[in-house]
Amino acid sequence: FSDGEVHEFVGRIRRFLSWDEDTPLAFLAEPKIDGLAMSLRYENGDLLVGATRGDGAEGENVTANVRTVKDVPQHLKGKDVPDVLEVRGEIYMRHADFAALNERQLAAGDKVFANPRNAAAGSLRVLDPTITASRKLEYFAYFLIPPPPSQSKALHDLTSLGFKVNPQWKVCNDIENLVEFCKEWEQKRDDLPFEIDGVVAKVDSVDQQQRLGWTAKAPRWAIAFKFP
């Protein structure tokens, strides 16, 4: 990504909404975890299904395995939990746990994993949930359906429900803040205990998200700025 691409992304949104430069437009930005997208469905506060994103329309049911991930609540907290709720997030593995796993794999004469993302994905797809449980997978939640009025409110609500969210998120109220956030995490990416491969920026207002809608492939209101 480049500064120009950040400006172009924001410019496209303003043009689509017919907004001038003085109209407030806020973005929620957060480091992009290099893991495996995971959707969780809850009914009456209880975890019913855990599924991978797959092709975007149909994923793989990995409920038995995802139940072993400590960051995935089996039962949601709070009194006003909707009857049906979907939570989207990312399964990942920390650097230290990835290194330890590969050491065990090597000692046992098994294949080693190329990177933490492959290790997380492979660990979720094994047939034995006890193997998944032994591999110390973690989960960051980032999206809630039905959505509250803003993406930042969704992160607060997810925390209240019992989920862990990536604490490095920030609401950016102008392009300069968004560019600065991207550059900051490009410099600090190696300081984190897990892999990131970019920054995700989303229009914070859900009403504005709905007005912007989707293209054939992606939402107009969100973009991933990938690091070199």
Steps between C-alpha positions, in 0.01 A plus 500: 500500500597862473376832640335562164297180526370605842394836355339328201301265724363790704440702183292218346279492807445877497418493129255213544321684783528838322676641805747785499825511698335676796247226571621289798599145408647268763678169450577220740850372429667193646800279420407216263564169674658242270279211603190308397159671479248334729125557531318401820122464526331525840140420580352595838852589611650156427759420233330301226734502198857600419581519130787617280435766236561255215411658166298775668169321454573155643759416762618196691327399823770476769277539805650215705851637452416866554338411834850419628630855436513678836407842356174367351221526762269199523238724664468876454501746788239769557124527542385641164659247266305464170338163434723455193843657472792462261854596593781519247866505584840347446660182636875544538808362672762697691864490389614317816230233471577456129870445573418253778260310273760465227754375754255229609419415138871467419568283804213269407614475138188679374480783248581851619279795408618780273346784703255564787205542265550156345546354847172655620310384192641149518428475871134590445450241230635190677247228575589475870396803711754405768776580251342842436483558876872424541607767250409817692292677238356842580210708366444870445139604429444802274147493352153457645170411330250654557725805513477789747509860363878504454794266457668647808183429703511142367846452650378626838194273478712198405714558809187518715379170353824330607717522188857617467554776243825630360587786740696694236193641321446872456231731362661731242306819427697610193729369228816617674417295811429195286828532307687551827339188650603289197858624515518450876408133477722436202788610726373318812381174344801304631429617855176303517488140630302392190514556123332794330518565126336839472234732637123471451299823480120504520253786492399519866132587450284198416240728338771631267618142436149404390474805272835412339414132451717250313659454163486154342803397707535714811340767721549857384535605864804288591847434365815313599824687457763228463859558613785438254 
